[in-house]
Amino acid sequence: MNLPNKITLTRIFLVFVFMAFLFIHGLPAKITALVIFIIAALTDYLDGYIAKKYNIVSDFGKIMDPVADKIMTLAAFLAFVEMKLVPAWMVVIIIMRELIITSIRIMALRDNVVLPAGKGGKQKTVSQMASIILILIFIVIKEAGVGMCGFWNPTFEYWYKQLIFIMMCITVLLTLISGISYLIGNKKYLLNQGNNK
């Protein structure tokens, strides 16, 4: 297994570490969760950079890189639903988009075609990761405000949740746009699937 693929698998492992710290009470744990997620997000850039620079792009990497991204972002969004920070319907839309795109990739594999993530998909992933990091920063600020500095109050709570909602609206919109674009660009695999029935 080449280095980019090892980095991709490391990103999946970091998701579990991130989740563990996110649900531990206390400011140090929340800061650790934020740092781990940022490191995991950076590995998404690193594995692609190494693969292209040293020309070691593989079919495994083309498949697993977007899968690792999905695992990382969906785990964070589901955690935010559990923490009552993000509406469940937003995450359902994101999950539906990912399931549809994954289905297209599986159909393409039947024609021995490996579909990598498109440009829109990469932009979508960046927007999702940016939203997650900002929400994690808000979580750290709230933890500090409640537990240590004592400045947290209902007004902060209100604007805290409003900002998160606005960011998630933008993220969901970009997710839908990239999904529709990918669907249109690869609709032939859906049409071929229909002809094979």
Backbone as JSON, one array per atom type, in Angstrom:
{
  "sequence": "MNLPNKITLTRIFLVFVFMAFLFIHGLPAKITALVIFIIAALTDYLDGYIAKKYNIVSDFGKIMDPVADKIMTLAAFLAFVEMKLVPAWMVVIIIMRELIITSIRIMALRDNVVLPAGKGGKQKTVSQMASIILILIFIVIKEAGVGMCGFWNPTFEYWYKQLIFIMMCITVLLTLISGISYLIGNKKYLLNQGNNK",
  "N": [[0.85, -1.2, 0.0], [0.58, 2.19, -0.91], [1.95, 5.41, 0.2], [0.05, 7.68, 0.1], [-2.4, 6.28, 0.3], [-2.17, 5.1, 2.78], [-2.22, 7.37, 4.36], [-4.81, 8.19, 3.85], [-6.28, 6.1, 5.08], [-5.46, 6.55, 7.65], [-6.79, 8.9, 8.16], [-9.42, 8.0, 8.43], [-9.15, 6.51, 10.79], [-8.57, 8.58, 12.57], [-11.03, 9.79, 12.78], [-12.51, 8.28, 14.64], [-11.06, 8.76, 16.96], [-11.39, 11.49, 17.17], [-14.21, 11.63, 17.58], [-14.41, 10.4, 20.07], [-13.14, 12.21, 21.83], [-14.75, 14.44, 21.42], [-17.11, 13.97, 22.76], [-16.38, 13.91, 25.36], [-16.55, 15.54, 28.46], [-15.54, 18.88, 29.26], [-13.16, 21.53, 28.71], [-10.43, 20.97, 27.77], [-10.76, 18.5, 26.38], [-12.51, 19.2, 24.33], [-10.99, 21.04, 22.91], [-8.96, 19.34, 22.08], [-10.42, 17.64, 20.4], [-11.06, 19.45, 18.35], [-8.48, 20.05, 17.35], [-7.67, 17.51, 16.46], [-9.54, 17.07, 14.43], [-8.85, 19.1, 12.63], [-6.27, 18.25, 11.91], [-6.96, 15.83, 10.67], [-8.44, 16.85, 8.52], [-6.42, 18.18, 7.15], [-4.92, 16.04, 6.25], [-6.43, 15.22, 4.13], [-5.8, 16.99, 2.11], [-3.08, 16.45, 2.01], [-2.69, 13.71, 1.22], [-3.66, 13.74, -1.41], [-1.95, 15.6, -2.58], [0.6, 14.35, -2.39], [0.11, 12.05, -3.9], [-0.31, 13.09, -6.47], [2.04, 14.55, -6.95], [4.09, 12.63, -6.91], [3.14, 10.88, -8.72], [1.56, 8.6, -8.01], [-1.07, 7.8, -8.12], [-3.86, 5.83, -7.45], [-6.43, 3.34, -8.12], [-7.62, 2.47, -5.79], [-7.12, 4.63, -4.1], [-8.61, 6.6, -5.44], [-11.15, 5.75, -4.91], [-11.28, 5.38, -2.09], [-10.46, 7.82, -0.98], [-12.58, 9.84, -1.3], [-14.47, 8.39, 0.16], [-13.35, 8.3, 2.73], [-13.48, 11.01, 3.3], [-16.26, 11.35, 3.4], [-16.93, 9.72, 5.6], [-15.65, 11.12, 7.64], [-16.85, 13.73, 7.6], [-19.61, 13.15, 7.81], [-19.71, 11.81, 10.25], [-19.06, 13.87, 12.02], [-21.21, 15.68, 11.55], [-23.41, 14.11, 12.34], [-22.8, 13.84, 15.01], [-23.15, 16.48, 15.8], [-25.89, 16.7, 15.47], [-26.72, 14.99, 17.49], [-25.83, 16.51, 19.6], [-27.6, 18.51, 19.46], [-27.13, 20.77, 17.89], [-27.3, 21.03, 15.18], [-29.9, 20.83, 12.78], [-31.66, 17.79, 12.18], [-32.76, 17.3, 9.64], [-31.14, 18.61, 7.84], [-28.78, 17.12, 7.85], [-29.79, 14.73, 6.91], [-30.33, 15.38, 4.24], [-27.7, 15.79, 3.34], [-26.66, 13.2, 3.72], [-28.31, 11.75, 1.94], [-27.49, 12.82, -0.5], [-24.84, 11.89, -0.58], [-25.25, 9.12, -0.66], [-26.53, 8.8, -3.14], [-24.52, 9.69, -4.92], [-22.52, 7.83, -4.33], [-23.81, 5.54, -5.23], [-23.83, 5.99, -7.97], [-21.1, 5.79, -8.48], [-20.68, 3.1, -7.91], [-22.21, 1.91, -9.91], [-20.73, 2.76, -12.1], [-18.41, 1.32, -11.68], [-19.18, -1.18, -12.5], [-18.89, -0.99, -15.17], [-16.23, -1.04, -15.27], [-15.08, 1.41, -14.66], [-13.54, 3.86, -12.77], [-14.69, 6.37, -10.9], [-13.43, 9.38, -9.93], [-13.53, 11.87, -7.27], [-15.25, 14.79, -8.19], [-14.54, 18.24, -9.2], [-16.46, 19.93, -8.08], [-17.3, 18.31, -6.01], [-15.06, 18.25, -4.38], [-14.94, 20.93, -3.63], [-17.31, 21.04, -2.22], [-16.67, 19.31, -0.09], [-14.64, 20.78, 1.15], [-16.13, 23.02, 1.99], [-17.87, 21.79, 3.79], [-16.06, 20.79, 5.7], [-14.98, 23.21, 6.57], [-17.22, 24.38, 7.78], [-17.65, 22.53, 9.82], [-15.29, 22.82, 11.33], [-15.59, 25.5, 12.17], [-17.92, 25.24, 13.7], [-16.93, 23.57, 15.68], [-15.1, 25.32, 16.83], [-16.86, 27.16, 17.9], [-18.02, 25.46, 19.8], [-15.85, 25.07, 21.52], [-15.49, 27.71, 22.41], [-17.93, 28.09, 23.73], [-17.71, 26.13, 25.71], [-15.57, 27.16, 27.16], [-16.7, 29.57, 27.94], [-18.84, 28.79, 29.56], [-17.76, 27.01, 31.47], [-15.31, 28.08, 32.44], [-14.67, 30.9, 32.03], [-17.07, 32.15, 32.47], [-18.75, 33.89, 30.97], [-20.85, 33.18, 29.42], [-24.21, 33.44, 28.25], [-27.84, 33.62, 27.76], [-28.13, 35.25, 25.45], [-25.69, 35.01, 24.05], [-25.94, 32.27, 23.55], [-28.14, 32.19, 21.82], [-27.24, 33.64, 19.48], [-25.07, 32.1, 18.87], [-26.25, 29.67, 18.05], [-27.71, 30.62, 15.88], [-25.74, 31.47, 14.05], [-24.51, 29.02, 13.51], [-26.65, 27.74, 12.24], [-26.95, 29.32, 9.92], [-24.47, 28.88, 8.64], [-24.71, 26.14, 8.15], [-26.88, 26.11, 6.38], [-25.72, 27.25, 4.1], [-23.78, 25.31, 3.61], [-25.36, 23.02, 3.09], [-26.66, 23.88, 0.79], [-24.49, 24.14, -1.06], [-23.73, 21.49, -1.07], [-25.95, 20.26, -2.28], [-25.86, 21.49, -4.81], [-23.37, 20.6, -5.84], [-23.9, 17.88, -5.87], [-26.03, 17.64, -7.73], [-24.73, 18.59, -10.01], [-22.74, 16.61, -10.32], [-24.36, 14.42, -10.76], [-25.62, 15.06, -13.19], [-23.37, 15.18, -14.85], [-22.57, 12.55, -14.89], [-24.68, 11.01, -15.71], [-24.98, 9.06, -17.65], [-24.22, 6.62, -16.64], [-26.3, 5.93, -15.0], [-28.3, 5.75, -16.91], [-27.34, 3.66, -18.47], [-27.5, 1.65, -16.6], [-30.21, 1.46, -16.39], [-30.81, 0.45, -18.93], [-29.74, -2.03, -18.77], [-31.42, -3.56, -17.3]],
  "CA": [[0.0, 0.0, 0.0], [1.43, 3.38, -1.01], [1.83, 6.39, 1.28], [-1.23, 8.4, 0.11], [-3.48, 5.41, 0.77], [-1.98, 4.95, 4.24], [-2.69, 8.63, 4.96], [-6.27, 8.15, 3.76], [-6.77, 5.21, 6.12], [-5.2, 7.23, 8.92], [-7.87, 9.88, 8.33], [-10.57, 7.27, 8.95], [-8.85, 6.18, 12.19], [-8.65, 9.81, 13.35], [-12.44, 10.09, 13.01], [-12.93, 7.64, 15.88], [-10.4, 9.48, 18.04], [-12.1, 12.78, 17.23], [-15.53, 11.42, 18.19], [-14.23, 10.08, 21.49], [-12.83, 13.45, 22.57], [-15.84, 15.4, 21.27], [-18.16, 13.69, 23.74], [-15.83, 14.0, 26.72], [-16.81, 16.85, 29.04], [-14.38, 19.69, 29.63], [-12.52, 22.32, 27.66], [-9.28, 20.3, 27.13], [-11.23, 17.47, 25.46], [-13.09, 19.87, 23.16], [-9.87, 21.59, 22.14], [-8.3, 18.18, 21.46], [-11.28, 17.21, 19.28], [-10.86, 20.44, 17.29], [-7.13, 19.86, 16.78], [-7.66, 16.23, 15.73], [-10.3, 17.23, 13.19], [-8.04, 19.91, 11.72], [-5.22, 17.37, 11.4], [-7.6, 14.91, 9.73], [-8.77, 17.62, 7.33], [-5.17, 18.45, 6.43], [-4.5, 14.8, 5.56], [-7.17, 15.14, 2.87], [-4.97, 17.71, 1.15], [-1.75, 15.85, 1.94], [-2.64, 12.48, 0.42], [-3.82, 14.1, -2.82], [-0.73, 16.29, -3.02], [1.66, 13.36, -2.56], [-0.25, 11.15, -5.0], [-0.12, 13.78, -7.75], [3.44, 14.96, -7.11], [4.94, 11.46, -7.19], [2.45, 10.07, -9.72], [1.2, 7.29, -7.44], [-2.52, 7.76, -8.03], [-4.35, 4.45, -7.6], [-7.89, 3.18, -8.09], [-7.98, 2.39, -4.37], [-7.12, 5.99, -3.6], [-9.72, 7.33, -6.04], [-12.38, 5.31, -4.26], [-11.25, 5.52, -0.65], [-10.29, 9.21, -0.55], [-13.88, 10.45, -1.03], [-15.14, 7.62, 1.21], [-12.81, 8.79, 4.0], [-14.06, 12.35, 3.5], [-17.66, 11.17, 3.8], [-16.94, 9.19, 6.97], [-15.22, 12.19, 8.55], [-17.83, 14.81, 7.68], [-20.9, 12.66, 8.3], [-19.56, 11.53, 11.68], [-19.13, 15.15, 12.73], [-22.56, 16.22, 11.46], [-24.29, 13.29, 13.18], [-22.48, 14.21, 16.39], [-23.77, 17.78, 16.05], [-27.32, 16.44, 15.64], [-26.83, 14.43, 18.84], [-25.6, 17.61, 20.54], [-28.68, 19.48, 19.21], [-26.56, 21.98, 17.29], [-27.64, 21.03, 13.76], [-31.16, 20.14, 12.53], [-31.48, 16.47, 11.58], [-33.14, 17.28, 8.23], [-29.98, 19.04, 7.04], [-27.86, 15.99, 7.74], [-30.46, 13.75, 6.05], [-30.08, 15.82, 2.86], [-26.29, 15.51, 3.05], [-26.51, 11.74, 3.6], [-28.96, 11.32, 0.69], [-26.6, 13.21, -1.59], [-23.69, 11.0, -0.59], [-25.71, 7.8, -1.08], [-26.78, 8.84, -4.58], [-23.23, 9.77, -5.62], [-21.86, 6.54, -4.15], [-24.5, 4.59, -6.11], [-23.33, 6.23, -9.33], [-19.74, 5.24, -8.55], [-20.8, 1.64, -7.94], [-22.67, 1.58, -11.26], [-19.6, 2.97, -13.01], [-17.48, 0.21, -11.49], [-19.65, -2.31, -13.3], [-18.31, -0.77, -16.51], [-14.77, -0.95, -15.04], [-14.71, 2.83, -14.62], [-13.42, 4.39, -11.41], [-14.99, 7.8, -10.93], [-12.87, 10.13, -8.8], [-14.34, 13.01, -6.84], [-15.17, 15.92, -9.11], [-14.12, 19.53, -8.63], [-17.54, 20.38, -7.22], [-17.28, 17.47, -4.82], [-13.96, 18.71, -3.53], [-15.36, 22.21, -3.05], [-18.32, 20.69, -1.23], [-15.98, 18.76, 1.07], [-13.96, 21.9, 1.81], [-17.14, 23.84, 2.67], [-18.34, 21.02, 4.93], [-15.01, 20.78, 6.72], [-14.88, 24.57, 7.13], [-18.36, 24.54, 8.68], [-17.41, 21.69, 10.99], [-14.24, 23.45, 12.14], [-16.17, 26.68, 12.8], [-18.83, 24.78, 14.76], [-16.07, 23.09, 16.77], [-14.56, 26.5, 17.5], [-17.97, 27.65, 18.73], [-18.16, 24.55, 20.93], [-14.75, 25.38, 22.43], [-15.79, 29.01, 23.03], [-19.02, 27.89, 24.68], [-17.18, 25.36, 26.85], [-14.77, 28.1, 27.95], [-17.59, 30.58, 28.51], [-19.67, 28.21, 30.61], [-17.02, 26.33, 32.52], [-14.11, 28.73, 32.96], [-14.7, 32.37, 32.04], [-18.35, 32.57, 33.02], [-19.4, 34.97, 30.25], [-21.92, 32.67, 28.56], [-25.56, 33.79, 28.67], [-28.82, 33.28, 26.72], [-27.9, 36.0, 24.22], [-24.61, 34.3, 23.37], [-26.49, 30.99, 23.11], [-29.01, 32.45, 20.67], [-26.45, 33.97, 18.29], [-24.25, 30.91, 18.64], [-27.04, 28.72, 17.26], [-28.08, 31.26, 14.62], [-24.57, 31.41, 13.17], [-24.36, 27.63, 13.08], [-27.73, 27.46, 11.28], [-26.62, 30.01, 8.66], [-23.36, 28.15, 8.01], [-25.21, 24.86, 7.67], [-27.7, 26.37, 5.2], [-24.78, 27.43, 3.0], [-23.15, 24.01, 3.36], [-26.35, 22.15, 2.46], [-26.87, 24.39, -0.58], [-23.33, 23.74, -1.86], [-23.79, 20.03, -1.17], [-26.96, 19.95, -3.29], [-25.38, 21.95, -6.13], [-22.32, 19.69, -6.31], [-24.52, 16.58, -6.14], [-26.77, 17.74, -9.0], [-23.72, 18.71, -11.07], [-22.11, 15.29, -10.5], [-25.39, 13.54, -11.3], [-25.78, 15.4, -14.6], [-22.14, 14.84, -15.56], [-22.37, 11.09, -14.97], [-25.99, 10.38, -15.85], [-24.92, 7.93, -18.58], [-24.12, 5.36, -15.88], [-27.66, 5.64, -14.56], [-29.05, 5.33, -18.1], [-26.85, 2.32, -18.83], [-28.04, 0.74, -15.61], [-31.6, 1.21, -16.74], [-30.86, -0.37, -20.14], [-29.28, -3.4, -18.47], [-32.46, -4.27, -16.56]],
  "C": [[0.89, 1.25, 0.0], [1.1, 4.39, 0.1], [0.51, 7.17, 1.26], [-2.39, 7.56, 0.65], [-3.38, 5.18, 2.27], [-2.49, 6.21, 4.96], [-4.21, 8.67, 4.95], [-6.86, 7.28, 4.85], [-6.55, 5.8, 7.51], [-6.3, 8.24, 9.22], [-9.12, 9.21, 8.91], [-10.37, 6.92, 10.42], [-9.02, 7.42, 13.08], [-10.1, 10.21, 13.65], [-12.9, 9.52, 14.34], [-12.3, 8.32, 17.1], [-11.08, 10.82, 18.27], [-13.44, 12.65, 17.95], [-15.42, 11.16, 19.69], [-14.0, 11.34, 22.31], [-13.99, 14.44, 22.52], [-16.9, 15.22, 22.36], [-17.65, 13.59, 25.18], [-16.06, 15.42, 27.24], [-15.5, 17.57, 29.37], [-13.73, 20.37, 28.46], [-11.33, 21.62, 27.01], [-9.71, 19.26, 26.09], [-11.78, 18.1, 24.18], [-12.01, 20.47, 22.28], [-9.14, 20.47, 21.4], [-9.1, 17.69, 20.26], [-11.11, 18.15, 18.09], [-9.53, 20.23, 16.58], [-7.08, 18.59, 15.94], [-8.41, 16.37, 14.41], [-9.52, 18.05, 12.17], [-6.92, 19.08, 11.1], [-5.79, 16.41, 10.36], [-7.94, 15.63, 8.42], [-7.52, 17.92, 6.49], [-4.66, 17.21, 5.7], [-5.23, 14.63, 4.24], [-6.42, 15.87, 1.77], [-3.65, 16.98, 0.92], [-1.72, 14.61, 1.06], [-2.8, 12.76, -1.07], [-2.57, 14.75, -3.39], [0.4, 15.29, -3.31], [1.38, 12.46, -3.76], [0.02, 11.8, -6.35], [1.35, 14.12, -8.0], [4.33, 13.79, -7.52], [4.27, 10.46, -8.13], [2.15, 8.65, -9.19], [-0.31, 7.25, -7.17], [-2.99, 6.34, -8.31], [-5.86, 4.43, -7.59], [-8.39, 3.12, -6.64], [-8.08, 3.79, -3.77], [-8.28, 6.8, -4.14], [-11.04, 6.99, -5.35], [-12.38, 5.68, -2.78], [-11.09, 6.96, -0.17], [-11.64, 9.9, -0.33], [-14.67, 9.71, 0.05], [-14.67, 8.1, 2.59], [-13.35, 10.17, 4.33], [-15.49, 12.25, 4.02], [-17.77, 10.69, 5.24], [-16.65, 10.31, 7.96], [-16.3, 13.26, 8.71], [-19.17, 14.33, 8.25], [-20.84, 12.33, 9.79], [-19.69, 12.81, 12.49], [-20.55, 15.71, 12.71], [-23.55, 15.43, 12.32], [-24.04, 13.58, 14.66], [-23.14, 15.54, 16.75], [-25.29, 17.65, 16.2], [-27.57, 15.92, 17.06], [-26.68, 15.53, 19.9], [-26.63, 18.73, 20.38], [-28.15, 20.83, 18.71], [-26.97, 22.14, 15.83], [-28.96, 20.28, 13.57], [-30.93, 18.81, 11.79], [-31.79, 16.47, 10.08], [-32.0, 17.72, 7.33], [-29.03, 17.88, 6.81], [-28.47, 14.9, 6.87], [-30.23, 14.1, 4.58], [-28.65, 15.5, 2.45], [-26.07, 14.02, 2.84], [-27.12, 11.23, 2.3], [-28.09, 11.65, -0.51], [-25.44, 12.24, -1.72], [-24.08, 9.59, -1.05], [-25.94, 7.74, -2.59], [-25.47, 8.85, -5.36], [-22.47, 8.45, -5.5], [-22.49, 5.48, -5.05], [-24.02, 4.74, -7.54], [-21.94, 5.63, -9.49], [-19.78, 3.72, -8.64], [-21.26, 1.18, -9.33], [-21.55, 1.73, -12.28], [-18.58, 1.84, -12.89], [-17.88, -1.03, -12.28], [-19.17, -2.22, -14.74], [-16.8, -0.63, -16.44], [-14.27, 0.49, -15.12], [-14.67, 3.28, -13.17], [-13.61, 5.9, -11.48], [-14.38, 8.49, -9.71], [-13.82, 11.24, -8.38], [-14.15, 14.16, -7.83], [-14.75, 17.19, -8.4], [-15.19, 20.06, -7.67], [-17.6, 19.6, -5.92], [-16.2, 17.89, -3.84], [-14.32, 20.03, -2.85], [-16.41, 21.99, -1.97], [-17.68, 20.19, 0.05], [-15.28, 19.86, 1.86], [-14.97, 22.74, 2.59], [-17.67, 23.11, 3.9], [-17.31, 21.02, 6.06], [-14.86, 22.15, 7.38], [-16.01, 24.81, 8.13], [-18.15, 23.75, 9.96], [-16.38, 22.32, 11.92], [-14.79, 24.69, 12.86], [-17.12, 26.3, 13.93], [-18.03, 24.27, 15.96], [-15.45, 24.25, 17.54], [-15.63, 27.11, 18.41], [-18.15, 26.78, 19.97], [-17.08, 24.83, 21.98], [-15.02, 26.7, 23.16], [-16.89, 28.86, 24.07], [-18.53, 27.16, 25.93], [-16.36, 26.26, 27.77], [-15.67, 29.11, 28.65], [-18.43, 30.07, 29.65], [-18.83, 27.72, 31.79], [-15.89, 27.11, 33.17], [-14.28, 30.24, 33.1], [-16.02, 32.93, 32.55], [-19.06, 33.68, 32.28], [-20.59, 34.5, 29.43], [-23.29, 33.02, 29.13], [-26.54, 33.47, 27.54], [-28.63, 34.02, 25.4], [-26.79, 35.36, 23.39], [-25.12, 32.99, 22.78], [-27.33, 31.16, 21.84], [-28.19, 32.7, 19.4], [-25.51, 32.85, 17.9], [-24.99, 29.94, 17.73], [-27.47, 29.31, 15.92], [-26.93, 31.21, 13.61], [-24.34, 30.01, 12.64], [-25.41, 27.29, 12.03], [-27.42, 28.09, 9.92], [-25.51, 29.26, 7.92], [-23.84, 26.83, 7.43], [-26.11, 25.02, 6.45], [-26.81, 26.52, 3.96], [-24.16, 26.09, 2.61], [-24.11, 23.07, 2.64], [-26.6, 22.58, 1.02], [-25.73, 23.97, -1.5], [-23.31, 22.23, -2.07], [-24.78, 19.62, -2.25], [-26.48, 20.32, -4.69], [-24.34, 21.0, -6.68], [-22.9, 18.33, -6.65], [-25.27, 16.58, -7.46], [-25.81, 17.81, -10.17], [-23.08, 17.36, -11.38], [-23.09, 14.33, -11.15], [-25.58, 13.79, -12.79], [-24.56, 14.96, -15.41], [-21.93, 13.35, -15.74], [-23.68, 10.33, -15.15], [-25.98, 9.17, -16.78], [-24.84, 6.6, -17.84], [-25.48, 4.95, -15.33], [-28.5, 5.13, -15.73], [-28.65, 3.94, -18.55], [-27.41, 1.26, -17.89], [-29.5, 0.41, -15.95], [-31.74, 0.33, -17.95], [-30.5, -1.82, -19.87], [-30.36, -4.2, -17.75], [-33.34, -5.07, -17.49]]
}
